[in-house]
Amino acid sequence: MGTGHSIDTPIRVAPLGISSVISLVDDLLLEKIRKYYTSKFNLPYVKIPRNAENGRAKRITAYLDTVYEIVGKKMEETRNQPFFKNNNKRKYFELLPEESLLRKKYEELLKMKPGHERDALEKDLTSRMKPGSIDVNIMVTVDRAHFDKNGNPLGDEFSDAQAGLRGYANSCLESGIVYSAGFNRRLFSYMTRFKDFYRDKMGRIKKRIILKVSDFRSALVQGKFLAKKGLEVHEFRIESGLNCGGHVFASNGILLPVLLEEFKEKGKSLMSEFQPLIQKYYKKMGWDYPESELNDRPLITVQGGIGTHGEVRRLEEFNIDRTGWASPFLLVPEVTRVDATTRELLRQAQGDDLYMSDVSPLGIPFNNVHNTGSEIWTQKKVAEGRPGSTCPKHILVSNTEYTEKPICLASRRYQKIKLKEIDKMNISADEKARLCKKVGEKTCICDHLANGALIALGIAEEKKSPQSICPGPNIEWFCKFYTLKEMVDHIYGRGPSLVSSKRPHMFAKEIVMYVEYFEKMVADSSLRTAAIKALLEFKNNLEAGLDFCLEIAHKEPYPEENLASISVVVERERVRLRSISNGLEEKLN
């Protein structure tokens, strides 16, 4: 979702029982949104200046506490609404899945005649209404160091990731924190300072740990690291390496179904690995570990490219507890905060418009869409001979090629130096042009990803605020603006399908993306011995994945599941894969 598009989603959907995630990357954006919402709900607001001591953590805490207060107010308003009226209370129950006990009780209520029994059930149902979880996300690789006014480095606790964690830990929220994009040992160790990440006497963990993982080994290694510190993983969130929104982190050619199968086979062993370490830590600290929680296990969830209820049912065969949807909600104005121009761009987006880009200053592939305000602005700056951004937020500073302190690859400062260096190189004009283009395409996503939300709220002017967005390729098949009910009914398979029956299966789409990624790997490779070995390992893993996907394709399809597309794609992409890798083994020998 980027930094801004779900920034106020909990305010909008948590009172309806729906959980969502706020990114903590951009604390300056959070401060602007806090000012907006405190004014809207007549709450006190005291500005936390950019240069305030411990400012990042304070801004995050202040925003999350504001969201918590607003959600609480709206939840209470919803509870106080009457049944049998067209209101948010009715919406709350109608959005629940059919198998929900609460939904079944609600349907019983609708059939009852007025009286004491109905009144009692109304009271019981109202008391059971809970808001959705207000979860947060930290991208652990975005961990900028900070310096005092004299240029001296501040301690680790003031780095972006640790300050972000502290801001969340000090908030009122009882929810989950999603760690994505890597393994940050210093950050994970820092959690031990906050008691909310441990069980209380009732066995409750107020702040739950959610890890995005790319494979089973990563889950095991990170989970054991945390368990040695008494920290429990509430959820392992598996995401497709490529078929998702935002930054993408390709696995080593291991397709999502293969990853899920490994979790299915080994997932139950996770707690046998973690629990002894957790109990050892509690004993060392002199804490009691509740016996009732000894058999508790982490949830296994999956997200990335899901498009139909049939695909959800297929994923459930891997013993998945829950599935996550993101990009399609960019076309649901009730849920996400996107400016009108960008939302219309997404509505019209076709396959060729959606691409894996190199615009991120982090040097990580970034799923993107052509013709955003950000792309137009960036290209205009290059054409004017003034490429790069003024770097207003400094969030993604990481390069020390020319400077002692890190600067951003998308900054005007870096690009000016780099382009001068390229100009002096003794290479062909074509090669210079290629290198210059590569430099100039880096975009100020930390600022531009925030602008869509600011424009939509009337805080920023569109003409002065280039907008970036990072949808997954799945958005191609969603081509209207939808109500929340339409999208939820589609997810649960209880309404008309919102996508064409021609839409390829999510597994088929991922195969295509991985073969294309492999083709780029080969084209960019030095083709030295180590590189060739790595390419062949990737290719062999991918071929094994194709075989497994073909097994799935031969099963009986669920409604709205285009299993037939998998067989077609496997056969076509297998030929393409072998063509791309042709000659690699000979070079190795």
Wavefront OBJ file of the C-alpha trace (Angstrom):
o trace
v 0.000 0.000 0.000
v 2.969 2.374 0.266
v 3.203 4.980 3.025
v -0.008 6.936 2.538
v -2.769 4.902 0.945
v -3.760 3.016 4.112
v -2.677 5.713 6.546
v -6.212 6.357 7.785
v -7.798 3.064 6.736
v -8.316 1.918 10.361
v -10.366 5.040 11.071
v -12.615 4.061 8.199
v -12.889 0.274 8.563
v -11.861 -0.762 12.099
v -15.321 0.241 13.484
v -16.708 -2.286 10.991
v -14.537 -5.051 12.460
v -11.944 -5.012 9.666
v -8.205 -5.081 10.425
v -5.702 -3.048 8.431
v -2.096 -1.852 8.534
v -0.528 1.612 8.834
v 3.029 2.126 7.570
v 5.337 3.802 10.103
v 7.993 4.777 7.552
v 6.971 8.429 7.186
v 6.453 10.054 10.588
v 6.270 13.523 8.982
v 3.249 12.355 6.990
v 1.684 10.913 10.145
v 2.017 14.318 11.796
v 0.177 16.062 8.935
v -2.616 13.500 9.006
v -2.867 13.786 12.804
v -3.351 17.533 12.497
v -6.143 16.933 9.962
v -8.001 14.368 12.069
v -7.666 16.144 15.395
v -9.310 19.144 13.752
v -12.036 17.000 12.202
v -12.897 15.279 15.494
v -12.294 18.290 17.763
v -9.361 16.674 19.558
v -6.436 18.594 21.088
v -3.398 19.028 18.851
v 0.091 20.186 19.813
v 2.589 20.143 16.973
v 5.672 17.970 17.387
v 8.373 19.874 15.453
v 10.581 18.091 12.963
v 13.673 18.763 15.090
v 12.053 17.786 18.407
v 14.085 15.490 20.624
v 12.895 11.907 20.081
v 10.527 13.506 17.565
v 10.047 10.517 15.272
v 8.896 8.218 18.072
v 6.698 10.950 19.581
v 4.994 11.677 16.257
v 4.256 7.992 15.713
v 2.874 7.532 19.233
v 0.751 10.665 18.933
v -0.729 9.592 15.595
v -1.474 6.026 16.681
v -3.099 7.234 19.907
v -5.226 9.637 17.855
v -6.341 6.822 15.552
v -7.071 4.644 18.589
v -9.229 7.367 20.153
v -11.162 8.063 16.962
v -11.776 4.365 16.291
v -12.984 3.976 19.874
v -15.446 6.837 19.454
v -16.737 5.523 16.134
v -16.969 1.965 17.478
v -19.089 3.163 20.399
v -21.336 5.128 18.034
v -21.814 1.999 15.930
v -22.621 -0.146 18.982
v -25.235 2.402 20.076
v -27.057 2.285 16.757
v -30.292 0.280 16.609
v -30.697 -3.055 14.906
v -33.119 -3.396 11.973
v -31.987 -0.078 10.445
v -29.809 0.697 7.424
v -26.753 1.840 9.378
v -23.156 0.879 10.191
v -24.301 -1.642 12.796
v -26.130 -3.559 10.115
v -23.097 -3.195 7.840
v -20.835 -4.580 10.587
v -22.751 -7.849 10.748
v -23.465 -8.148 7.016
v -19.759 -7.915 6.194
v -18.975 -10.935 8.383
v -18.387 -14.288 6.647
v -21.282 -16.751 6.713
v -19.389 -19.233 8.902
v -18.896 -16.610 11.628
v -20.798 -17.465 14.801
v -21.591 -13.788 15.219
v -23.084 -13.653 11.721
v -25.229 -16.711 12.429
v -26.525 -15.210 15.661
v -27.304 -11.984 13.810
v -29.326 -13.888 11.205
v -31.246 -15.559 14.044
v -32.013 -12.109 15.425
v -33.478 -10.942 12.121
v -36.032 -13.765 12.257
v -37.139 -13.146 15.838
v -40.274 -11.306 16.927
v -40.028 -8.381 19.353
v -39.778 -9.354 23.002
v -37.449 -10.062 25.918
v -35.620 -12.857 24.078
v -34.836 -10.635 21.108
v -33.786 -7.784 23.422
v -31.362 -10.128 25.213
v -29.837 -11.284 21.935
v -29.496 -7.683 20.743
v -27.607 -6.839 23.922
v -25.384 -9.903 23.593
v -24.553 -9.219 19.942
v -23.766 -5.582 20.694
v -21.383 -6.569 23.478
v -19.543 -8.875 21.071
v -18.861 -6.163 18.504
v -15.108 -5.508 18.422
v -13.115 -3.120 16.235
v -10.677 -4.448 13.669
v -7.032 -4.501 14.673
v -5.036 -1.315 14.040
v -1.803 -2.970 12.937
v 1.390 -1.199 11.908
v 4.303 -1.996 9.613
v 8.023 -1.365 9.843
v 10.187 -2.039 6.780
v 13.239 -3.137 8.760
v 15.766 -2.305 6.028
v 14.723 1.354 6.188
v 16.812 2.127 9.251
v 18.437 5.521 8.728
v 20.889 6.703 11.376
v 20.394 10.152 12.897
v 22.845 12.844 13.946
v 22.767 15.709 16.429
v 23.093 19.364 15.394
v 26.893 19.071 15.574
v 26.916 16.147 13.162
v 27.626 13.489 15.771
v 25.781 10.191 15.358
v 23.011 9.545 17.863
v 22.581 6.125 19.457
v 20.976 3.107 17.790
v 17.716 3.795 19.613
v 17.283 6.903 17.438
v 17.592 5.016 14.147
v 14.404 5.035 12.079
v 13.453 1.417 12.768
v 14.048 1.527 16.523
v 12.376 4.920 16.902
v 9.437 3.573 14.911
v 9.210 0.545 17.173
v 9.401 2.746 20.256
v 6.649 4.970 18.900
v 4.399 1.947 18.459
v 5.372 0.336 21.774
v 4.489 3.511 23.682
v 1.076 3.825 22.016
v -2.283 2.708 23.408
v -2.763 0.149 20.656
v -3.438 -3.497 21.323
v -2.568 -4.876 17.916
v 0.148 -6.357 15.718
v 3.381 -4.988 14.305
v 4.365 -6.338 10.903
v 8.097 -6.592 10.241
v 8.888 -6.773 6.543
v 11.831 -6.727 4.137
v 14.452 -8.535 6.151
v 15.901 -9.525 9.504
v 17.125 -6.703 11.750
v 18.712 -8.253 14.833
v 19.260 -4.949 16.626
v 15.628 -4.021 16.121
v 14.349 -7.396 17.288
v 16.562 -7.253 20.384
v 15.208 -3.777 21.139
v 11.723 -5.250 21.620
v 12.852 -6.806 24.908
v 12.665 -3.327 26.489
v 8.883 -3.242 26.169
v 6.731 -5.469 28.356
v 3.751 -5.253 25.970
v 5.469 -7.803 23.713
v 5.311 -10.415 26.485
v 2.403 -12.259 28.048
v 0.699 -10.722 31.061
v -0.694 -12.743 33.979
v -3.827 -13.480 31.969
v -1.768 -14.859 29.094
v -2.514 -11.908 26.833
v 0.110 -10.277 24.581
v -0.866 -6.656 24.014
v 1.536 -6.051 21.106
v 1.748 -9.018 18.745
v 4.666 -9.812 16.411
v 3.944 -10.515 12.749
v 6.811 -11.515 10.462
v 6.677 -11.347 6.687
v 8.776 -14.275 5.487
v 9.962 -15.556 2.138
v 10.595 -19.177 3.111
v 10.366 -21.671 5.959
v 14.026 -21.358 6.926
v 13.595 -17.607 7.391
v 10.599 -18.232 9.644
v 12.543 -20.766 11.705
v 15.699 -18.632 12.063
v 13.870 -15.425 12.959
v 11.407 -17.224 15.209
v 14.210 -18.907 17.185
v 16.096 -15.624 17.508
v 13.010 -14.030 19.032
v 12.138 -17.064 21.165
v 15.559 -16.908 22.870
v 14.448 -13.480 24.064
v 11.053 -14.780 25.181
v 9.313 -13.146 22.230
v 6.576 -15.068 20.417
v 5.644 -14.761 16.765
v 1.891 -14.356 16.521
v 1.817 -14.749 12.742
v 4.096 -15.730 9.885
v 2.870 -13.836 6.832
v 3.998 -15.484 3.587
v 3.994 -13.229 0.555
v 4.596 -13.977 -3.106
v 8.096 -12.819 -3.938
v 7.011 -10.926 -7.052
v 3.210 -11.001 -7.402
v 2.512 -8.291 -4.846
v 2.499 -4.522 -4.457
v 5.355 -2.265 -3.392
v 8.940 -3.451 -3.137
v 9.392 -7.043 -4.243
v 11.815 -9.585 -2.827
v 12.189 -12.508 -5.186
v 12.800 -15.900 -3.654
v 15.560 -18.065 -5.117
v 13.199 -19.274 -7.827
v 10.917 -20.952 -5.280
v 7.293 -20.387 -6.257
v 4.593 -19.585 -3.715
v 2.859 -23.013 -3.855
v 6.172 -24.712 -3.053
v 6.715 -22.384 -0.096
v 3.203 -23.077 1.156
v 3.673 -26.825 0.849
v 6.809 -26.641 2.996
v 4.945 -24.675 5.671
v 2.123 -27.222 5.496
v 4.560 -30.079 6.098
v 6.726 -28.410 8.748
v 4.574 -25.664 10.247
v 3.464 -27.672 13.275
v 7.102 -28.155 14.282
v 7.648 -24.438 14.767
v 6.270 -24.308 18.304
v 8.282 -27.358 19.369
v 11.348 -25.344 18.340
v 10.244 -22.081 19.932
v 8.366 -23.023 23.104
v 11.314 -24.422 25.164
v 13.333 -21.293 24.402
v 10.442 -19.020 25.356
v 9.839 -20.822 28.645
v 13.561 -20.746 29.441
v 13.551 -16.965 29.055
v 10.450 -16.519 31.232
v 12.057 -18.686 33.912
v 15.265 -16.638 33.758
v 13.241 -13.440 34.185
v 11.259 -14.897 37.092
v 7.987 -14.700 35.159
v 5.225 -17.287 35.074
v 4.276 -18.599 31.659
v 0.535 -19.446 31.517
v 0.033 -23.185 31.045
v -3.101 -22.472 29.041
v -0.947 -20.931 26.309
v 1.590 -23.750 25.955
v -0.150 -25.147 22.883
v -0.628 -21.756 21.244
v 0.872 -21.666 17.756
v 1.642 -18.918 15.276
v -0.854 -18.253 12.533
v 0.271 -19.002 8.977
v -1.164 -16.512 6.492
v -0.555 -15.685 2.847
v -0.936 -12.685 0.556
v 0.138 -11.534 -2.871
v -1.923 -11.629 -6.051
v -5.080 -13.308 -4.718
v -8.015 -12.424 -6.948
v -10.937 -14.808 -6.449
v -12.639 -16.812 -3.725
v -11.693 -19.961 -5.620
v -8.028 -19.068 -5.152
v -8.672 -18.493 -1.452
v -10.087 -22.002 -1.181
v -7.065 -23.400 -3.014
v -4.751 -21.658 -0.545
v -6.731 -23.112 2.349
v -5.648 -26.586 1.162
v -2.191 -25.648 2.462
v -3.644 -25.263 5.988
v -3.479 -21.496 5.735
v -5.238 -19.679 8.570
v -6.007 -16.449 6.724
v -5.455 -14.671 3.438
v -4.592 -11.019 2.877
v -5.842 -8.691 0.130
v -4.377 -5.275 -0.617
v -4.120 -3.898 -4.176
v -7.804 -4.423 -5.143
v -8.763 -2.157 -2.236
v -7.007 0.733 -3.975
v -10.183 0.837 -6.071
v -12.426 0.975 -2.990
v -12.739 4.672 -2.014
v -14.351 3.769 1.313
v -11.169 2.013 2.403
v -8.035 3.607 0.938
v -6.852 7.186 0.617
v -5.900 7.749 -3.032
v -6.193 10.961 -5.048
v -8.789 10.920 -7.846
v -6.274 11.133 -10.713
v -4.241 8.163 -9.509
v -7.300 6.087 -8.680
v -8.606 6.623 -12.210
v -5.170 5.651 -13.571
v -5.440 2.361 -11.675
v -8.983 1.758 -12.886
v -7.845 1.998 -16.485
v -4.524 0.154 -16.049
v -3.884 -2.723 -18.439
v -1.163 -5.353 -18.341
v 1.450 -3.265 -20.182
v 0.871 -0.321 -17.845
v 1.883 -2.353 -14.789
v 5.565 -3.160 -14.525
v 8.419 -4.040 -12.193
v 10.444 -0.849 -12.025
v 13.875 0.300 -10.853
v 12.619 3.630 -9.490
v 13.274 2.853 -5.811
v 16.367 4.500 -4.318
v 16.787 1.365 -2.213
v 17.848 -0.511 -5.344
v 15.039 -3.024 -4.783
v 12.554 -3.790 -7.598
v 9.314 -1.883 -7.116
v 5.975 -2.822 -8.680
v 4.668 0.269 -10.407
v 2.243 1.708 -12.947
v 3.134 3.999 -15.844
v 2.044 7.645 -16.152
v 1.795 8.487 -12.466
v 2.344 12.080 -11.421
v 5.660 10.902 -9.980
v 6.865 9.446 -13.280
v 5.809 12.558 -15.229
v 7.514 14.864 -12.703
v 10.728 12.807 -12.679
v 10.978 12.710 -16.472
v 10.276 16.438 -16.681
v 13.162 17.189 -14.304
v 15.503 15.097 -16.457
v 14.332 16.870 -19.635
v 14.936 20.249 -17.989
v 18.491 19.250 -17.112
v 17.728 19.327 -13.366
v 17.267 15.654 -12.479
v 16.697 14.452 -8.951
v 14.739 15.536 -5.917
v 15.579 18.067 -3.227
v 15.159 15.112 -0.836
v 12.726 16.795 1.569
v 12.428 13.883 4.007
v 15.782 11.999 3.823
v 14.033 8.701 4.646
v 15.795 6.511 2.056
v 19.324 7.893 2.377
v 21.719 4.968 2.056
v 24.526 5.769 -0.415
v 28.041 6.840 0.685
v 29.703 6.605 -2.733
v 30.580 10.309 -2.735
v 29.759 11.515 0.764
v 30.622 10.655 4.331
v 26.994 10.796 5.439
v 24.524 8.720 3.406
v 22.504 10.457 0.709
v 19.655 9.230 -1.485
v 20.075 7.897 -5.031
v 17.020 9.928 -6.033
v 18.451 13.169 -4.661
v 19.582 16.021 -6.902
v 22.907 16.044 -5.074
v 23.708 12.421 -5.846
v 22.468 12.492 -9.436
v 24.413 15.653 -10.278
v 27.678 14.077 -9.098
v 26.954 10.734 -10.763
v 25.990 12.223 -14.108
v 29.200 14.296 -14.207
v 31.201 11.149 -13.532
v 29.438 9.279 -16.345
v 30.045 12.177 -18.731
v 33.818 11.874 -18.178
v 33.884 8.110 -18.772
v 35.672 6.788 -21.842
v 32.694 4.808 -23.140
v 30.345 4.980 -26.116
v 27.585 7.566 -26.360
v 24.977 4.789 -26.220
v 26.453 3.372 -23.036
v 26.563 6.845 -21.474
v 22.916 7.360 -22.356
v 22.009 3.993 -20.809
v 23.832 4.771 -17.564
v 22.369 8.289 -17.382
v 18.859 6.930 -17.856
v 19.441 4.466 -15.032
v 20.481 7.295 -12.717
v 17.591 9.568 -13.695
v 14.818 7.031 -13.195
v 15.334 6.872 -9.420
v 12.351 8.614 -7.869
v 11.632 10.283 -4.549
v 9.117 7.638 -3.521
v 9.316 8.479 0.190
v 7.755 11.875 -0.591
v 5.665 10.918 -3.638
v 4.004 7.880 -1.989
v 2.620 10.236 0.655
v 1.223 12.831 -1.717
v -1.831 10.894 -2.899
v -3.255 10.812 0.629
v -2.468 14.507 1.205
v -4.165 15.494 -2.071
v -7.216 13.334 -1.316
v -7.608 15.002 2.090
v -7.199 18.495 0.651
v -3.941 19.069 2.528
v -1.748 19.356 -0.602
v -2.292 20.698 -4.114
v -2.052 18.118 -6.885
v -0.045 20.382 -9.217
v 2.664 20.734 -6.562
v 2.587 17.152 -5.262
v 3.702 14.342 -7.615
v 1.919 11.098 -6.722
v 3.433 7.629 -6.707
v 1.611 4.358 -6.137
v 2.753 0.730 -6.059
v -0.038 -1.727 -6.968
v 0.466 -5.408 -7.532
v -0.143 -6.610 -11.112
v -3.413 -8.170 -9.954
v -5.004 -4.690 -10.177
v -5.225 -5.171 -13.974
v -8.317 -7.343 -13.531
v -10.202 -4.930 -11.279
v -11.489 -2.180 -13.561
v -14.184 -0.278 -11.608
v -14.551 1.631 -8.396
v -16.149 -0.696 -5.850
v -18.020 -0.383 -2.601
v -16.601 -2.102 0.452
v -19.511 -4.543 0.424
v -18.892 -5.450 -3.229
v -15.241 -6.212 -2.539
v -15.914 -8.180 0.646
v -18.653 -10.215 -1.051
v -16.226 -10.955 -3.892
v -13.567 -12.117 -1.438
v -16.036 -14.430 0.318
v -17.470 -15.705 -2.961
v -21.033 -14.674 -2.138
v -21.640 -12.090 -4.834
v -20.966 -11.598 -8.530
v -17.296 -12.021 -9.404
v -15.569 -8.688 -9.919
v -13.006 -10.121 -12.341
v -13.210 -11.708 -15.769
v -13.193 -15.487 -16.057
v -10.191 -14.990 -18.378
v -8.046 -13.753 -15.521
v -5.106 -16.175 -15.150
v -4.703 -18.010 -11.867
v -2.495 -16.266 -9.292
v -0.043 -19.166 -9.529
v 0.101 -18.781 -13.317
v 0.793 -15.053 -13.057
v 3.593 -15.658 -10.580
v 5.221 -18.173 -12.936
v 5.319 -15.617 -15.747
v 6.805 -12.990 -13.445
v 9.535 -15.338 -12.218
v 10.572 -16.382 -15.718
v 10.732 -12.718 -16.740
v 12.784 -12.005 -13.624
v 15.148 -14.876 -14.467
v 15.563 -13.517 -17.995
v 16.654 -10.165 -16.537
v 19.019 -11.930 -14.121
v 20.722 -13.692 -17.025
v 20.933 -10.487 -19.075
v 22.510 -8.592 -16.162
v 24.829 -11.391 -15.070
v 28.622 -11.373 -15.356
v 28.336 -15.066 -16.298
v 31.308 -15.905 -14.115
v 31.353 -19.331 -12.475
v 29.688 -18.292 -9.195
v 27.031 -16.296 -11.040
v 26.237 -19.187 -13.381
v 25.892 -21.583 -10.437
v 23.448 -19.185 -8.793
v 21.450 -18.846 -12.013
v 21.236 -22.600 -12.448
v 20.073 -23.060 -8.861
v 17.358 -20.463 -9.448
v 16.350 -22.151 -12.702
v 16.237 -25.636 -11.127
v 14.070 -24.367 -8.258
v 11.771 -22.728 -10.764
v 11.453 -25.906 -12.832
v 10.579 -27.889 -9.702
v 7.920 -25.278 -8.980
v 6.495 -25.673 -12.480
v 6.138 -29.411 -11.900
v 4.301 -28.803 -8.628
v 2.007 -26.215 -10.196
v 1.143 -28.707 -12.923
v 0.051 -31.177 -10.230
v -2.265 -28.518 -8.822
v -3.602 -27.724 -12.280
v -4.829 -31.308 -12.683
v -7.092 -31.036 -9.635
v -10.772 -30.150 -9.670
v -11.152 -26.365 -9.826
v -13.115 -24.412 -7.275
v -15.760 -21.974 -8.523
v -14.153 -18.881 -10.076
v -10.726 -20.557 -10.102
v -9.054 -20.574 -13.512
v -6.962 -23.708 -12.952
v -6.782 -24.355 -16.703
v -4.581 -21.276 -17.128
v -1.841 -22.900 -15.021
v -1.272 -25.789 -17.464
v -1.075 -23.447 -20.442
v 1.381 -21.139 -18.682
v 3.552 -23.973 -17.331
v 4.074 -25.497 -20.774
v 4.759 -22.151 -22.429
v 7.063 -20.792 -19.733
v 8.975 -24.064 -19.420
v 10.026 -23.728 -23.052
v 10.924 -20.084 -22.493
v 12.881 -20.869 -19.335
v 14.974 -23.487 -21.088
v 15.621 -21.142 -23.972
v 16.858 -18.428 -21.598
v 19.106 -20.838 -19.705
v 20.379 -22.579 -22.827
v 24.169 -22.721 -22.756
v 24.615 -21.871 -19.075
v 25.725 -25.367 -18.113
v 28.160 -25.506 -21.046
v 29.730 -22.238 -19.867
v 30.090 -23.732 -16.381
v 31.934 -26.749 -17.775
l 1 2 3 4 5 6 7 8 9 10 11 12 13 14 15 16 17 18 19 20 21 22 23 24 25 26 27 28 29 30 31 32 33 34 35 36 37 38 39 40 41 42 43 44 45 46 47 48 49 50 51 52 53 54 55 56 57 58 59 60 61 62 63 64 65 66 67 68 69 70 71 72 73 74 75 76 77 78 79 80 81 82 83 84 85 86 87 88 89 90 91 92 93 94 95 96 97 98 99 100 101 102 103 104 105 106 107 108 109 110 111 112 113 114 115 116 117 118 119 120 121 122 123 124 125 126 127 128 129 130 131 132 133 134 135 136 137 138 139 140 141 142 143 144 145 146 147 148 149 150 151 152 153 154 155 156 157 158 159 160 161 162 163 164 165 166 167 168 169 170 171 172 173 174 175 176 177 178 179 180 181 182 183 184 185 186 187 188 189 190 191 192 193 194 195 196 197 198 199 200 201 202 203 204 205 206 207 208 209 210 211 212 213 214 215 216 217 218 219 220 221 222 223 224 225 226 227 228 229 230 231 232 233 234 235 236 237 238 239 240 241 242 243 244 245 246 247 248 249 250 251 252 253 254 255 256 257 258 259 260 261 262 263 264 265 266 267 268 269 270 271 272 273 274 275 276 277 278 279 280 281 282 283 284 285 286 287 288 289 290 291 292 293 294 295 296 297 298 299 300 301 302 303 304 305 306 307 308 309 310 311 312 313 314 315 316 317 318 319 320 321 322 323 324 325 326 327 328 329 330 331 332 333 334 335 336 337 338 339 340 341 342 343 344 345 346 347 348 349 350 351 352 353 354 355 356 357 358 359 360 361 362 363 364 365 366 367 368 369 370 371 372 373 374 375 376 377 378 379 380 381 382 383 384 385 386 387 388 389 390 391 392 393 394 395 396 397 398 399 400 401 402 403 404 405 406 407 408 409 410 411 412 413 414 415 416 417 418 419 420 421 422 423 424 425 426 427 428 429 430 431 432 433 434 435 436 437 438 439 440 441 442 443 444 445 446 447 448 449 450 451 452 453 454 455 456 457 458 459 460 461 462 463 464 465 466 467 468 469 470 471 472 473 474 475 476 477 478 479 480 481 482 483 484 485 486 487 488 489 490 491 492 493 494 495 496 497 498 499 500 501 502 503 504 505 506 507 508 509 510 511 512 513 514 515 516 517 518 519 520 521 522 523 524 525 526 527 528 529 530 531 532 533 534 535 536 537 538 539 540 541 542 543 544 545 546 547 548 549 550 551 552 553 554 555 556 557 558 559 560 561 562 563 564 565 566 567 568 569 570 571 572 573 574 575 576 577 578 579 580 581 582 583 584 585 586 587 588 589
